[in-house]
Amino acid sequence: MSAPTHIPPHPATRRGVETRLPWWALVLPALAFAALLLLILNPADAHAAGGDPAVGRLFEQVQQIVLHQGS
């Protein structure tokens, strides 16, 4: 006599299924954003940008904060 087997429902028919992202799905976009931000804030290219000097000082302060937190 064989015992009945329990077959779980198809994943698409389950209700309340939680989806978990892998660690790299959150880290890679954050790293890309940080890299682009550092490229924008590179002080070597600041002389080419025109405009209000207060904006340049703001960018320099943000860069110092980002670099200080990274170390």
C-alpha positions as CSV (number, residue, x, y, z in Angstrom):
1,M,0.0,0.0,0.0
2,S,1.5,3.3,-1.0
3,A,1.3,6.4,1.1
4,P,-0.2,9.6,-0.4
5,T,2.4,12.2,-1.2
6,H,1.8,15.9,-0.6
7,I,2.6,18.0,-3.6
8,P,3.1,21.7,-2.8
9,P,1.1,24.1,-5.0
10,H,2.8,25.8,-7.9
11,P,4.8,28.9,-6.8
12,A,2.7,31.2,-9.0
13,T,-0.5,30.1,-7.1
14,R,0.9,30.7,-3.6
15,R,-0.4,33.7,-1.7
16,G,1.9,35.9,0.5
17,V,5.1,34.7,-1.1
18,E,8.0,36.8,0.1
19,T,10.7,37.8,-2.4
20,R,14.2,38.2,-1.1
21,L,16.8,40.1,-3.1
22,P,20.4,38.8,-3.1
23,W,22.9,41.1,-1.4
24,W,24.4,42.3,-4.6
25,A,21.1,43.6,-5.9
26,L,21.3,46.3,-3.3
27,V,25.1,46.8,-3.1
28,L,25.8,47.2,-6.8
29,P,23.5,50.1,-7.4
30,A,24.7,51.8,-4.3
31,L,28.4,51.4,-5.4
32,A,27.5,52.7,-8.9
33,F,25.8,55.7,-7.4
34,A,28.8,56.4,-5.1
35,A,31.2,56.1,-8.0
36,L,29.3,58.5,-10.2
37,L,28.9,60.9,-7.3
38,L,32.7,60.9,-6.8
39,L,33.3,61.4,-10.5
40,I,31.0,64.5,-10.4
41,L,32.7,65.8,-7.3
42,N,36.3,65.4,-8.6
43,P,38.0,68.7,-7.6
44,A,40.5,68.4,-10.5
45,D,37.7,69.2,-13.0
46,A,36.1,72.0,-10.9
47,H,37.9,74.7,-12.8
48,A,36.0,73.8,-16.0
49,A,32.6,74.3,-14.3
50,G,31.2,77.8,-14.3
51,G,28.6,79.2,-12.0
52,D,28.1,80.1,-8.4
53,P,31.2,79.4,-6.2
54,A,28.9,78.4,-3.3
55,V,27.8,75.4,-5.3
56,G,31.5,74.3,-5.7
57,R,32.0,74.7,-2.0
58,L,28.9,72.6,-1.3
59,F,30.2,69.9,-3.6
60,E,33.6,69.9,-1.9
61,Q,32.0,69.6,1.5
62,V,29.9,66.7,0.3
63,Q,33.0,65.0,-1.1
64,Q,34.9,65.5,2.2
65,I,32.0,63.9,4.1
66,V,31.8,61.0,1.6
67,L,35.5,60.4,1.7
68,H,35.7,60.7,5.5
69,Q,32.9,58.2,6.0
70,G,34.5,55.7,3.6
71,S,37.7,55.5,5.6
